[in-house]
């Protein structure tokens, strides 16, 4: 479950996140750590409810439906 602070961050337009499918999880983790210099919270998109954040409709690395949010 995503913390209230990170959920608010996304809903207010925060850009430090990656969405990906299962196949690209390893590369997404590496990229997140390299880019943002911290370990991400990883959550299943299907288990989170966002009121004012429109989640991306495709994996950052391919056209598949994203399964994970790294933030």
Predicted model as a PDB file, atoms N, CA, C, CB and O in Angstrom, pLDDT in the B-factor column:
MODEL        1                                                                  
ATOM      1  N   UNK A   1       0.835  -1.182   0.000  1.00 83.00           N  
ATOM      2  CA  UNK A   1       0.000   0.000   0.000  1.00 83.00           C  
ATOM      3  C   UNK A   1       0.879   1.244   0.000  1.00 83.00           C  
ATOM      4  CB  UNK A   1      -0.949  -0.001   1.210  1.00 83.00           C  
ATOM      5  O   UNK A   1       1.876   1.320   0.717  1.00 83.00           O  
ATOM      6  N   UNK A   2       0.498   2.188  -0.795  1.00 91.00           N  
ATOM      7  CA  UNK A   2       1.251   3.426  -0.950  1.00 91.00           C  
ATOM      8  C   UNK A   2       0.948   4.374   0.206  1.00 91.00           C  
ATOM      9  CB  UNK A   2       0.923   4.095  -2.296  1.00 91.00           C  
ATOM     10  O   UNK A   2      -0.204   4.501   0.622  1.00 91.00           O  
ATOM     11  N   UNK A   3       1.969   5.033   0.718  1.00 92.00           N  
ATOM     12  CA  UNK A   3       1.767   5.972   1.817  1.00 92.00           C  
ATOM     13  C   UNK A   3       0.919   7.154   1.355  1.00 92.00           C  
ATOM     14  CB  UNK A   3       3.121   6.464   2.366  1.00 92.00           C  
ATOM     15  O   UNK A   3       0.880   7.479   0.168  1.00 92.00           O  
ATOM     16  N   UNK A   4       0.252   7.783   2.297  1.00 92.00           N  
ATOM     17  CA  UNK A   4      -0.591   8.939   1.990  1.00 92.00           C  
ATOM     18  C   UNK A   4       0.227  10.072   1.377  1.00 92.00           C  
ATOM     19  CB  UNK A   4      -1.302   9.429   3.255  1.00 92.00           C  
ATOM     20  O   UNK A   4      -0.255  10.783   0.495  1.00 92.00           O  
ATOM     21  N   UNK A   5       1.466  10.239   1.846  1.00 94.00           N  
ATOM     22  CA  UNK A   5       2.319  11.308   1.327  1.00 94.00           C  
ATOM     23  C   UNK A   5       2.676  11.079  -0.139  1.00 94.00           C  
ATOM     24  CB  UNK A   5       3.594  11.418   2.161  1.00 94.00           C  
ATOM     25  O   UNK A   5       2.639  12.010  -0.943  1.00 94.00           O  
ATOM     26  N   UNK A   6       3.020   9.844  -0.483  1.00 94.00           N  
ATOM     27  CA  UNK A   6       3.384   9.555  -1.873  1.00 94.00           C  
ATOM     28  C   UNK A   6       2.157   9.595  -2.779  1.00 94.00           C  
ATOM     29  CB  UNK A   6       4.069   8.184  -1.974  1.00 94.00           C  
ATOM     30  O   UNK A   6       2.256  10.011  -3.934  1.00 94.00           O  
ATOM     31  N   UNK A   7       1.016   9.171  -2.274  1.00 93.00           N  
ATOM     32  CA  UNK A   7      -0.214   9.247  -3.064  1.00 93.00           C  
ATOM     33  C   UNK A   7      -0.552  10.710  -3.349  1.00 93.00           C  
ATOM     34  CB  UNK A   7      -1.392   8.547  -2.326  1.00 93.00           C  
ATOM     35  O   UNK A   7      -0.927  11.054  -4.470  1.00 93.00           O  
ATOM     36  N   UNK A   8      -0.422  11.570  -2.342  1.00 94.00           N  
ATOM     37  CA  UNK A   8      -0.667  13.001  -2.520  1.00 94.00           C  
ATOM     38  C   UNK A   8       0.331  13.598  -3.506  1.00 94.00           C  
ATOM     39  CB  UNK A   8      -0.585  13.736  -1.171  1.00 94.00           C  
ATOM     40  O   UNK A   8      -0.036  14.429  -4.337  1.00 94.00           O  
ATOM     41  N   UNK A   9       1.579  13.181  -3.418  1.00 95.00           N  
ATOM     42  CA  UNK A   9       2.622  13.642  -4.333  1.00 95.00           C  
ATOM     43  C   UNK A   9       2.219  13.364  -5.782  1.00 95.00           C  
ATOM     44  CB  UNK A   9       3.971  12.958  -4.008  1.00 95.00           C  
ATOM     45  O   UNK A   9       2.326  14.246  -6.633  1.00 95.00           O  
ATOM     46  N   UNK A  10       1.760  12.157  -6.065  1.00 95.00           N  
ATOM     47  CA  UNK A  10       1.334  11.814  -7.418  1.00 95.00           C  
ATOM     48  C   UNK A  10       0.123  12.635  -7.844  1.00 95.00           C  
ATOM     49  CB  UNK A  10       1.015  10.325  -7.511  1.00 95.00           C  
ATOM     50  O   UNK A  10       0.074  13.145  -8.963  1.00 95.00           O  
ATOM     51  N   UNK A  11      -0.840  12.758  -6.960  1.00 93.00           N  
ATOM     52  CA  UNK A  11      -2.071  13.472  -7.278  1.00 93.00           C  
ATOM     53  C   UNK A  11      -1.835  14.964  -7.487  1.00 93.00           C  
ATOM     54  CB  UNK A  11      -3.087  13.265  -6.178  1.00 93.00           C  
ATOM     55  O   UNK A  11      -2.646  15.643  -8.118  1.00 93.00           O  
ATOM     56  N   UNK A  12      -0.728  15.471  -6.959  1.00 94.00           N  
ATOM     57  CA  UNK A  12      -0.379  16.884  -7.156  1.00 94.00           C  
ATOM     58  C   UNK A  12       0.570  17.085  -8.332  1.00 94.00           C  
ATOM     59  CB  UNK A  12       0.251  17.447  -5.891  1.00 94.00           C  
ATOM     60  O   UNK A  12       1.110  18.177  -8.512  1.00 94.00           O  
ATOM     61  N   UNK A  13       0.777  16.042  -9.134  1.00 94.00           N  
ATOM     62  CA  UNK A  13       1.577  16.181 -10.342  1.00 94.00           C  
ATOM     63  C   UNK A  13       3.016  15.743 -10.240  1.00 94.00           C  
ATOM     64  CB  UNK A  13       1.555  17.557 -10.764  1.00 94.00           C  
ATOM     65  O   UNK A  13       3.814  16.047 -11.127  1.00 94.00           O  
ATOM     66  N   UNK A  14       3.370  15.039  -9.188  1.00 95.00           N  
ATOM     67  CA  UNK A  14       4.743  14.559  -9.034  1.00 95.00           C  
ATOM     68  C   UNK A  14       5.177  13.700 -10.215  1.00 95.00           C  
ATOM     69  CB  UNK A  14       4.881  13.766  -7.742  1.00 95.00           C  
ATOM     70  O   UNK A  14       4.381  12.938 -10.764  1.00 95.00           O  
ATOM     71  N   UNK A  15       6.426  13.826 -10.597  1.00 94.00           N  
ATOM     72  CA  UNK A  15       6.935  13.142 -11.791  1.00 94.00           C  
ATOM     73  C   UNK A  15       7.964  12.057 -11.502  1.00 94.00           C  
ATOM     74  CB  UNK A  15       7.538  14.141 -12.712  1.00 94.00           C  
ATOM     75  O   UNK A  15       8.427  11.396 -12.432  1.00 94.00           O  
ATOM     76  N   UNK A  16       8.332  11.858 -10.254  1.00 96.00           N  
ATOM     77  CA  UNK A  16       9.357  10.872  -9.921  1.00 96.00           C  
ATOM     78  C   UNK A  16       8.733   9.504  -9.691  1.00 96.00           C  
ATOM     79  CB  UNK A  16      10.144  11.310  -8.680  1.00 96.00           C  
ATOM     80  O   UNK A  16       8.643   9.028  -8.560  1.00 96.00           O  
ATOM     81  N   UNK A  17       8.304   8.882 -10.780  1.00 97.00           N  
ATOM     82  CA  UNK A  17       7.718   7.550 -10.701  1.00 97.00           C  
ATOM     83  C   UNK A  17       7.954   6.826 -12.016  1.00 97.00           C  
ATOM     84  CB  UNK A  17       6.203   7.623 -10.375  1.00 97.00           C  
ATOM     85  O   UNK A  17       8.266   7.437 -13.038  1.00 97.00           O  
ATOM     86  N   UNK A  18       7.799   5.517 -11.965  1.00 98.00           N  
ATOM     87  CA  UNK A  18       7.880   4.664 -13.146  1.00 98.00           C  
ATOM     88  C   UNK A  18       6.747   3.657 -13.033  1.00 98.00           C  
ATOM     89  CB  UNK A  18       9.289   3.948 -13.266  1.00 98.00           C  
ATOM     90  O   UNK A  18       6.502   3.113 -11.956  1.00 98.00           O  
ATOM     91  N   UNK A  19       6.058   3.406 -14.131  1.00 98.00           N  
ATOM     92  CA  UNK A  19       5.112   2.300 -14.189  1.00 98.00           C  
ATOM     93  C   UNK A  19       5.660   1.282 -15.181  1.00 98.00           C  
ATOM     94  CB  UNK A  19       3.674   2.787 -14.601  1.00 98.00           C  
ATOM     95  O   UNK A  19       6.218   1.641 -16.217  1.00 98.00           O  
ATOM     96  N   UNK A  20       5.492   0.008 -14.847  1.00 98.00           N  
ATOM     97  CA  UNK A  20       6.035  -1.037 -15.713  1.00 98.00           C  
ATOM     98  C   UNK A  20       5.226  -2.316 -15.593  1.00 98.00           C  
ATOM     99  CB  UNK A  20       7.500  -1.309 -15.373  1.00 98.00           C  
ATOM    100  O   UNK A  20       4.431  -2.488 -14.668  1.00 98.00           O  
ATOM    101  N   UNK A  21       5.447  -3.209 -16.548  1.00 98.00           N  
ATOM    102  CA  UNK A  21       4.859  -4.535 -16.474  1.00 98.00           C  
ATOM    103  C   UNK A  21       5.850  -5.456 -15.763  1.00 98.00           C  
ATOM    104  CB  UNK A  21       4.499  -5.077 -17.898  1.00 98.00           C  
ATOM    105  O   UNK A  21       6.952  -5.039 -15.408  1.00 98.00           O  
ATOM    106  N   UNK A  22       5.443  -6.721 -15.557  1.00 97.00           N  
ATOM    107  CA  UNK A  22       6.307  -7.667 -14.836  1.00 97.00           C  
ATOM    108  C   UNK A  22       7.648  -7.879 -15.520  1.00 97.00           C  
ATOM    109  CB  UNK A  22       5.606  -8.996 -14.689  1.00 97.00           C  
ATOM    110  O   UNK A  22       8.685  -7.970 -14.864  1.00 97.00           O  
ATOM    111  N   UNK A  23       7.616  -7.956 -16.827  1.00 98.00           N  
ATOM    112  CA  UNK A  23       8.821  -8.243 -17.599  1.00 98.00           C  
ATOM    113  C   UNK A  23       9.911  -7.188 -17.404  1.00 98.00           C  
ATOM    114  CB  UNK A  23       8.473  -8.348 -19.066  1.00 98.00           C  
ATOM    115  O   UNK A  23      11.096  -7.508 -17.493  1.00 98.00           O  
ATOM    116  N   UNK A  24       9.534  -5.950 -17.143  1.00 98.00           N  
ATOM    117  CA  UNK A  24      10.499  -4.856 -17.062  1.00 98.00           C  
ATOM    118  C   UNK A  24      10.776  -4.367 -15.628  1.00 98.00           C  
ATOM    119  CB  UNK A  24      10.006  -3.706 -17.889  1.00 98.00           C  
ATOM    120  O   UNK A  24      11.345  -3.293 -15.435  1.00 98.00           O  
ATOM    121  N   UNK A  25      10.378  -5.147 -14.646  1.00 98.00           N  
ATOM    122  CA  UNK A  25      10.554  -4.724 -13.254  1.00 98.00           C  
ATOM    123  C   UNK A  25      12.028  -4.516 -12.905  1.00 98.00           C  
ATOM    124  CB  UNK A  25       9.941  -5.757 -12.310  1.00 98.00           C  
ATOM    125  O   UNK A  25      12.366  -3.514 -12.274  1.00 98.00           O  
ATOM    126  N   UNK A  26      12.893  -5.415 -13.291  1.00 98.00           N  
ATOM    127  CA  UNK A  26      14.306  -5.293 -12.928  1.00 98.00           C  
ATOM    128  C   UNK A  26      14.936  -4.037 -13.513  1.00 98.00           C  
ATOM    129  CB  UNK A  26      15.076  -6.519 -13.395  1.00 98.00           C  
ATOM    130  O   UNK A  26      15.645  -3.314 -12.812  1.00 98.00           O  
ATOM    131  N   UNK A  27      14.686  -3.770 -14.787  1.00 98.00           N  
ATOM    132  CA  UNK A  27      15.250  -2.569 -15.410  1.00 98.00           C  
ATOM    133  C   UNK A  27      14.635  -1.310 -14.797  1.00 98.00           C  
ATOM    134  CB  UNK A  27      15.016  -2.590 -16.939  1.00 98.00           C  
ATOM    135  O   UNK A  27      15.319  -0.296 -14.656  1.00 98.00           O  
ATOM    136  N   UNK A  28      13.360  -1.364 -14.435  1.00 98.00           N  
ATOM    137  CA  UNK A  28      12.701  -0.211 -13.805  1.00 98.00           C  
ATOM    138  C   UNK A  28      13.318   0.090 -12.439  1.00 98.00           C  
ATOM    139  CB  UNK A  28      11.184  -0.471 -13.655  1.00 98.00           C  
ATOM    140  O   UNK A  28      13.553   1.251 -12.104  1.00 98.00           O  
ATOM    141  N   UNK A  29      13.578  -0.945 -11.660  1.00 98.00           N  
ATOM    142  CA  UNK A  29      14.222  -0.745 -10.357  1.00 98.00           C  
ATOM    143  C   UNK A  29      15.599  -0.119 -10.510  1.00 98.00           C  
ATOM    144  CB  UNK A  29      14.335  -2.072  -9.609  1.00 98.00           C  
ATOM    145  O   UNK A  29      15.945   0.826  -9.801  1.00 98.00           O  
ATOM    146  N   UNK A  30      16.386  -0.656 -11.444  1.00 98.00           N  
ATOM    147  CA  UNK A  30      17.727  -0.107 -11.681  1.00 98.00           C  
ATOM    148  C   UNK A  30      17.654   1.352 -12.118  1.00 98.00           C  
ATOM    149  CB  UNK A  30      18.467  -0.936 -12.742  1.00 98.00           C  
ATOM    150  O   UNK A  30      18.409   2.191 -11.627  1.00 98.00           O  
ATOM    151  N   UNK A  31      16.751   1.649 -13.034  1.00 98.00           N  
ATOM    152  CA  UNK A  31      16.616   3.017 -13.532  1.00 98.00           C  
ATOM    153  C   UNK A  31      16.158   3.978 -12.435  1.00 98.00           C  
ATOM    154  CB  UNK A  31      15.633   3.056 -14.697  1.00 98.00           C  
ATOM    155  O   UNK A  31      16.661   5.098 -12.337  1.00 98.00           O  
ATOM    156  N   UNK A  32      15.210   3.541 -11.615  1.00 98.00           N  
ATOM    157  CA  UNK A  32      14.711   4.398 -10.539  1.00 98.00           C  
ATOM    158  C   UNK A  32      15.838   4.763  -9.583  1.00 98.00           C  
ATOM    159  CB  UNK A  32      13.571   3.702  -9.776  1.00 98.00           C  
ATOM    160  O   UNK A  32      16.017   5.933  -9.242  1.00 98.00           O  
ATOM    161  N   UNK A  33      16.594   3.763  -9.153  1.00 98.00           N  
ATOM    162  CA  UNK A  33      17.698   4.009  -8.210  1.00 98.00           C  
ATOM    163  C   UNK A  33      18.756   4.914  -8.838  1.00 98.00           C  
ATOM    164  CB  UNK A  33      18.339   2.674  -7.766  1.00 98.00           C  
ATOM    165  O   UNK A  33      19.271   5.821  -8.183  1.00 98.00           O  
ATOM    166  N   UNK A  34      19.079   4.665 -10.112  1.00 98.00           N  
ATOM    167  CA  UNK A  34      20.072   5.504 -10.799  1.00 98.00           C  
ATOM    168  C   UNK A  34      19.589   6.944 -10.941  1.00 98.00           C  
ATOM    169  CB  UNK A  34      20.391   4.925 -12.182  1.00 98.00           C  
ATOM    170  O   UNK A  34      20.354   7.885 -10.729  1.00 98.00           O  
ATOM    171  N   UNK A  35      18.323   7.111 -11.298  1.00 96.00           N  
ATOM    172  CA  UNK A  35      17.793   8.445 -11.578  1.00 96.00           C  
ATOM    173  C   UNK A  35      17.477   9.248 -10.320  1.00 96.00           C  
ATOM    174  CB  UNK A  35      16.554   8.329 -12.414  1.00 96.00           C  
ATOM    175  O   UNK A  35      17.778  10.439 -10.247  1.00 96.00           O  
ATOM    176  N   UNK A  36      16.870   8.594  -9.329  1.00 95.00           N  
ATOM    177  CA  UNK A  36      16.389   9.325  -8.151  1.00 95.00           C  
ATOM    178  C   UNK A  36      17.238   9.086  -6.897  1.00 95.00           C  
ATOM    179  CB  UNK A  36      14.959   8.936  -7.866  1.00 95.00           C  
ATOM    180  O   UNK A  36      16.984   9.688  -5.854  1.00 95.00           O  
ATOM    181  N   UNK A  37      18.236   8.216  -6.994  1.00 96.00           N  
ATOM    182  CA  UNK A  37      19.192   7.943  -5.923  1.00 96.00           C  
ATOM    183  C   UNK A  37      18.551   7.506  -4.607  1.00 96.00           C  
ATOM    184  CB  UNK A  37      20.017   9.158  -5.681  1.00 96.00           C  
ATOM    185  O   UNK A  37      19.014   7.869  -3.526  1.00 96.00           O  
ATOM    186  N   UNK A  38      17.486   6.725  -4.716  1.00 95.00           N  
ATOM    187  CA  UNK A  38      16.844   6.126  -3.548  1.00 95.00           C  
ATOM    188  C   UNK A  38      16.050   4.913  -4.010  1.00 95.00           C  
ATOM    189  CB  UNK A  38      15.923   7.154  -2.810  1.00 95.00           C  
ATOM    190  O   UNK A  38      15.703   4.792  -5.185  1.00 95.00           O  
ATOM    191  N   UNK A  39      15.770   4.029  -3.082  1.00 95.00           N  
ATOM    192  CA  UNK A  39      14.963   2.857  -3.397  1.00 95.00           C  
ATOM    193  C   UNK A  39      13.493   3.270  -3.471  1.00 95.00           C  
ATOM    194  CB  UNK A  39      15.172   1.732  -2.338  1.00 95.00           C  
ATOM    195  O   UNK A  39      13.036   4.063  -2.648  1.00 95.00           O  
ATOM    196  N   UNK A  40      12.755   2.750  -4.435  1.00 97.00           N  
ATOM    197  CA  UNK A  40      11.351   3.126  -4.560  1.00 97.00           C  
ATOM    198  C   UNK A  40      10.440   2.293  -3.682  1.00 97.00           C  
ATOM    199  CB  UNK A  40      10.914   3.004  -5.987  1.00 97.00           C  
ATOM    200  O   UNK A  40      10.811   1.209  -3.232  1.00 97.00           O  
ATOM    201  N   UNK A  41       9.243   2.810  -3.441  1.00 96.00           N  
ATOM    202  CA  UNK A  41       8.142   1.989  -2.949  1.00 96.00           C  
ATOM    203  C   UNK A  41       7.566   1.339  -4.191  1.00 96.00           C  
ATOM    204  CB  UNK A  41       7.049   2.836  -2.140  1.00 96.00           C  
ATOM    205  O   UNK A  41       7.375   2.008  -5.206  1.00 96.00           O  
ATOM    206  N   UNK A  42       7.290   0.063  -4.128  1.00 97.00           N  
ATOM    207  CA  UNK A  42       6.721  -0.670  -5.265  1.00 97.00           C  
ATOM    208  C   UNK A  42       5.333  -1.147  -4.868  1.00 97.00           C  
ATOM    209  CB  UNK A  42       7.634  -1.878  -5.690  1.00 97.00           C  
ATOM    210  O   UNK A  42       5.167  -1.826  -3.854  1.00 97.00           O  
ATOM    211  N   UNK A  43       4.344  -0.791  -5.668  1.00 95.00           N  
ATOM    212  CA  UNK A  43       2.968  -1.198  -5.377  1.00 95.00           C  
ATOM    213  C   UNK A  43       2.303  -1.734  -6.638  1.00 95.00           C  
ATOM    214  CB  UNK A  43       2.157  -0.017  -4.802  1.00 95.00           C  
ATOM    215  O   UNK A  43       2.642  -1.345  -7.756  1.00 95.00           O  
ATOM    216  N   UNK A  44       1.354  -2.630  -6.432  1.00 96.00           N  
ATOM    217  CA  UNK A  44       0.537  -3.125  -7.528  1.00 96.00           C  
ATOM    218  C   UNK A  44      -0.493  -2.060  -7.867  1.00 96.00           C  
ATOM    219  CB  UNK A  44      -0.149  -4.478  -7.164  1.00 96.00           C  
ATOM    220  O   UNK A  44      -1.239  -1.611  -6.998  1.00 96.00           O  
ATOM    221  N   UNK A  45      -0.531  -1.666  -9.103  1.00 95.00           N  
ATOM    222  CA  UNK A  45      -1.468  -0.621  -9.508  1.00 95.00           C  
ATOM    223  C   UNK A  45      -2.916  -1.028  -9.275  1.00 95.00           C  
ATOM    224  CB  UNK A  45      -1.263  -0.277 -10.968  1.00 95.00           C  
ATOM    225  O   UNK A  45      -3.745  -0.185  -8.934  1.00 95.00           O  
ATOM    226  N   UNK A  46      -3.229  -2.298  -9.451  1.00 92.00           N  
ATOM    227  CA  UNK A  46      -4.612  -2.750  -9.295  1.00 92.00           C  
ATOM    228  C   UNK A  46      -5.094  -2.699  -7.847  1.00 92.00           C  
ATOM    229  CB  UNK A  46      -4.750  -4.158  -9.822  1.00 92.00           C  
ATOM    230  O   UNK A  46      -6.298  -2.768  -7.598  1.00 92.00           O  
ATOM    231  N   UNK A  47      -4.181  -2.579  -6.898  1.00 92.00           N  
ATOM    232  CA  UNK A  47      -4.564  -2.535  -5.486  1.00 92.00           C  
ATOM    233  C   UNK A  47      -4.658  -1.124  -4.932  1.00 92.00           C  
ATOM    234  CB  UNK A  47      -3.583  -3.318  -4.671  1.00 92.00           C  
ATOM    235  O   UNK A  47      -5.033  -0.946  -3.773  1.00 92.00           O  
ATOM    236  N   UNK A  48      -4.329  -0.120  -5.728  1.00 90.00           N  
ATOM    237  CA  UNK A  48      -4.363   1.263  -5.265  1.00 90.00           C  
ATOM    238  C   UNK A  48      -5.527   2.021  -5.905  1.00 90.00           C  
ATOM    239  CB  UNK A  48      -3.033   1.966  -5.578  1.00 90.00           C  
ATOM    240  O   UNK A  48      -5.848   1.818  -7.075  1.00 90.00           O  
ATOM    241  N   UNK A  49      -6.142   2.885  -5.125  1.00 88.00           N  
ATOM    242  CA  UNK A  49      -7.211   3.740  -5.624  1.00 88.00           C  
ATOM    243  C   UNK A  49      -6.683   5.167  -5.645  1.00 88.00           C  
ATOM    244  CB  UNK A  49      -8.508   3.620  -4.744  1.00 88.00           C  
ATOM    245  O   UNK A  49      -6.256   5.696  -4.618  1.00 88.00           O  
ATOM    246  N   UNK A  50      -6.714   5.780  -6.810  1.00 88.00           N  
ATOM    247  CA  UNK A  50      -6.281   7.166  -6.971  1.00 88.00           C  
ATOM    248  C   UNK A  50      -7.484   7.998  -7.376  1.00 88.00           C  
ATOM    249  CB  UNK A  50      -5.135   7.288  -8.024  1.00 88.00           C  
ATOM    250  O   UNK A  50      -8.217   7.636  -8.297  1.00 88.00           O  
ATOM    251  N   UNK A  51      -7.684   9.100  -6.696  1.00 86.00           N  
ATOM    252  CA  UNK A  51      -8.854   9.935  -6.974  1.00 86.00           C  
ATOM    253  C   UNK A  51      -8.579  10.973  -8.051  1.00 86.00           C  
ATOM    254  CB  UNK A  51      -9.311  10.627  -5.708  1.00 86.00           C  
ATOM    255  O   UNK A  51      -9.454  11.251  -8.871  1.00 86.00           O  
ATOM    256  N   UNK A  52      -7.398  11.543  -8.067  1.00 90.00           N  
ATOM    257  CA  UNK A  52      -7.144  12.602  -9.045  1.00 90.00           C  
ATOM    258  C   UNK A  52      -5.822  12.406  -9.783  1.00 90.00           C  
ATOM    259  CB  UNK A  52      -7.147  13.952  -8.356  1.00 90.00           C  
ATOM    260  O   UNK A  52      -5.221  13.370 -10.258  1.00 90.00           O  
ATOM    261  N   UNK A  53      -5.381  11.170  -9.877  1.00 92.00           N  
ATOM    262  CA  UNK A  53      -4.170  10.850 -10.651  1.00 92.00           C  
ATOM    263  C   UNK A  53      -4.553   9.872 -11.733  1.00 92.00           C  
ATOM    264  CB  UNK A  53      -3.035  10.260  -9.745  1.00 92.00           C  
ATOM    265  O   UNK A  53      -5.099   8.804 -11.456  1.00 92.00           O  
ATOM    266  N   UNK A  54      -4.271  10.234 -12.949  1.00 91.00           N  
ATOM    267  CA  UNK A  54      -4.544   9.352 -14.074  1.00 91.00           C  
ATOM    268  C   UNK A  54      -3.292   8.538 -14.354  1.00 91.00           C  
ATOM    269  CB  UNK A  54      -4.986  10.156 -15.335  1.00 91.00           C  
ATOM    270  O   UNK A  54      -2.322   9.034 -14.927  1.00 91.00           O  
ATOM    271  N   UNK A  55      -3.332   7.296 -13.944  1.00 90.00           N  
ATOM    272  CA  UNK A  55      -2.150   6.444 -14.131  1.00 90.00           C  
ATOM    273  C   UNK A  55      -1.885   6.233 -15.617  1.00 90.00           C  
ATOM    274  CB  UNK A  55      -2.337   5.079 -13.419  1.00 90.00           C  
ATOM    275  O   UNK A  55      -2.819   6.176 -16.418  1.00 90.00           O  
ATOM    276  N   UNK A  56      -0.625   6.119 -15.980  1.00 95.00           N  
ATOM    277  CA  UNK A  56      -0.274   5.846 -17.372  1.00 95.00           C  
ATOM    278  C   UNK A  56      -0.899   4.525 -17.835  1.00 95.00           C  
ATOM    279  CB  UNK A  56       1.262   5.803 -17.542  1.00 95.00           C  
ATOM    280  O   UNK A  56      -1.080   3.604 -17.039  1.00 95.00           O  
ATOM    281  N   UNK A  57      -1.220   4.444 -19.108  1.00 95.00           N  
ATOM    282  CA  UNK A  57      -1.898   3.265 -19.636  1.00 95.00           C  
ATOM    283  C   UNK A  57      -0.952   2.229 -20.226  1.00 95.00           C  
ATOM    284  CB  UNK A  57      -2.881   3.679 -20.675  1.00 95.00           C  
ATOM    285  O   UNK A  57      -1.386   1.146 -20.618  1.00 95.00           O  
ATOM    286  N   UNK A  58       0.343   2.553 -20.295  1.00 97.00           N  
ATOM    287  CA  UNK A  58       1.283   1.568 -20.830  1.00 97.00           C  
ATOM    288  C   UNK A  58       2.589   1.591 -20.042  1.00 97.00           C  
ATOM    289  CB  UNK A  58       1.557   1.835 -22.322  1.00 97.00           C  
ATOM    290  O   UNK A  58       2.976   2.601 -19.455  1.00 97.00           O  
ATOM    291  N   UNK A  59       3.239   0.453 -20.054  1.00 98.00           N  
ATOM    292  CA  UNK A  59       4.557   0.285 -19.438  1.00 98.00           C  
ATOM    293  C   UNK A  59       5.517   1.306 -20.041  1.00 98.00           C  
ATOM    294  CB  UNK A  59       5.094  -1.169 -19.639  1.00 98.00           C  
ATOM    295  O   UNK A  59       5.433   1.628 -21.226  1.00 98.00           O  
ATOM    296  N   UNK A  60       6.417   1.802 -19.223  1.00 97.00           N  
ATOM    297  CA  UNK A  60       7.413   2.784 -19.690  1.00 97.00           C  
ATOM    298  C   UNK A  60       8.308   2.218 -20.796  1.00 97.00           C  
ATOM    299  CB  UNK A  60       8.282   3.248 -18.516  1.00 97.00           C  
ATOM    300  O   UNK A  60       8.875   2.977 -21.583  1.00 97.00           O  
ATOM    301  N   UNK A  61       8.436   0.893 -20.858  1.00 98.00           N  
ATOM    302  CA  UNK A  61       9.389   0.270 -21.755  1.00 98.00           C  
ATOM    303  C   UNK A  61       8.755  -0.467 -22.936  1.00 98.00           C  
ATOM    304  CB  UNK A  61      10.230  -0.673 -20.986  1.00 98.00           C  
ATOM    305  O   UNK A  61       9.457  -0.866 -23.866  1.00 98.00           O  
ATOM    306  N   UNK A  62       7.450  -0.646 -22.904  1.00 97.00           N  
ATOM    307  CA  UNK A  62       6.758  -1.345 -23.989  1.00 97.00           C  
ATOM    308  C   UNK A  62       5.296  -0.890 -23.992  1.00 97.00           C  
ATOM    309  CB  UNK A  62       6.867  -2.912 -23.826  1.00 97.00           C  
ATOM    310  O   UNK A  62       4.923  -0.018 -23.207  1.00 97.00           O  
ATOM    311  N   UNK A  63       4.499  -1.445 -24.828  1.00 93.00           N  
ATOM    312  CA  UNK A  63       3.107  -1.025 -24.930  1.00 93.00           C  
ATOM    313  C   UNK A  63       2.142  -1.800 -24.056  1.00 93.00           C  
ATOM    314  CB  UNK A  63       2.669  -1.134 -26.326  1.00 93.00           C  
ATOM    315  O   UNK A  63       0.931  -1.595 -24.144  1.00 93.00           O  
ATOM    316  N   UNK A  64       2.659  -2.696 -23.206  1.00 97.00           N  
ATOM    317  CA  UNK A  64       1.798  -3.513 -22.363  1.00 97.00           C  
ATOM    318  C   UNK A  64       1.180  -2.693 -21.217  1.00 97.00           C  
ATOM    319  CB  UNK A  64       2.591  -4.693 -21.798  1.00 97.00           C  
ATOM    320  O   UNK A  64       1.682  -1.628 -20.856  1.00 97.00           O  
ATOM    321  N   UNK A  65       0.102  -3.207 -20.669  1.00 97.00           N  
ATOM    322  CA  UNK A  65      -0.539  -2.570 -19.533  1.00 97.00           C  
ATOM    323  C   UNK A  65       0.389  -2.643 -18.332  1.00 97.00           C  
ATOM    324  CB  UNK A  65      -1.899  -3.232 -19.221  1.00 97.00           C  
ATOM    325  O   UNK A  65       0.900  -3.720 -18.024  1.00 97.00           O  
ATOM    326  N   UNK A  66       0.623  -1.525 -17.641  1.00 98.00           N  
ATOM    327  CA  UNK A  66       1.516  -1.561 -16.483  1.00 98.00           C  
ATOM    328  C   UNK A  66       0.869  -2.277 -15.308  1.00 98.00           C  
ATOM    329  CB  UNK A  66       1.913  -0.148 -16.074  1.00 98.00           C  
ATOM    330  O   UNK A  66      -0.340  -2.194 -15.097  1.00 98.00           O  
ATOM    331  N   UNK A  67       1.688  -2.973 -14.559  1.00 98.00           N  
ATOM    332  CA  UNK A  67       1.219  -3.705 -13.379  1.00 98.00           C  
ATOM    333  C   UNK A  67       1.744  -3.066 -12.096  1.00 98.00           C  
ATOM    334  CB  UNK A  67       1.656  -5.178 -13.451  1.00 98.00           C  
ATOM    335  O   UNK A  67       1.093  -3.127 -11.054  1.00 98.00           O  
ATOM    336  N   UNK A  68       2.912  -2.459 -12.176  1.00 98.00           N  
ATOM    337  CA  UNK A  68       3.575  -1.922 -10.977  1.00 98.00           C  
ATOM    338  C   UNK A  68       3.819  -0.429 -11.080  1.00 98.00           C  
ATOM    339  CB  UNK A  68       4.895  -2.635 -10.742  1.00 98.00           C  
ATOM    340  O   UNK A  68       4.024   0.122 -12.162  1.00 98.00           O  
ATOM    341  N   UNK A  69       3.789   0.198  -9.936  1.00 97.00           N  
ATOM    342  CA  UNK A  69       4.143   1.608  -9.777  1.00 97.00           C  
ATOM    343  C   UNK A  69       5.337   1.668  -8.865  1.00 97.00           C  
ATOM    344  CB  UNK A  69       2.955   2.455  -9.212  1.00 97.00           C  
ATOM    345  O   UNK A  69       5.308   1.130  -7.758  1.00 97.00           O  
ATOM    346  N   UNK A  70       6.397   2.324  -9.322  1.00 98.00           N  
ATOM    347  CA  UNK A  70       7.571   2.570  -8.495  1.00 98.00           C  
ATOM    348  C   UNK A  70       7.591   4.058  -8.211  1.00 98.00           C  
ATOM    349  CB  UNK A  70       8.904   2.090  -9.196  1.00 98.00           C  
ATOM    350  O   UNK A  70       7.635   4.871  -9.134  1.00 98.00           O  
ATOM    351  N   UNK A  71       7.559   4.413  -6.954  1.00 97.00           N  
ATOM    352  CA  UNK A  71       7.533   5.830  -6.586  1.00 97.00           C  
ATOM    353  C   UNK A  71       8.323   6.061  -5.319  1.00 97.00           C  
ATOM    354  CB  UNK A  71       6.094   6.321  -6.405  1.00 97.00           C  
ATOM    355  O   UNK A  71       8.418   7.194  -4.849  1.00 97.00           O  
TER     356      UNK A  71                                                      
ENDMDL                                                                          
END                                                                             
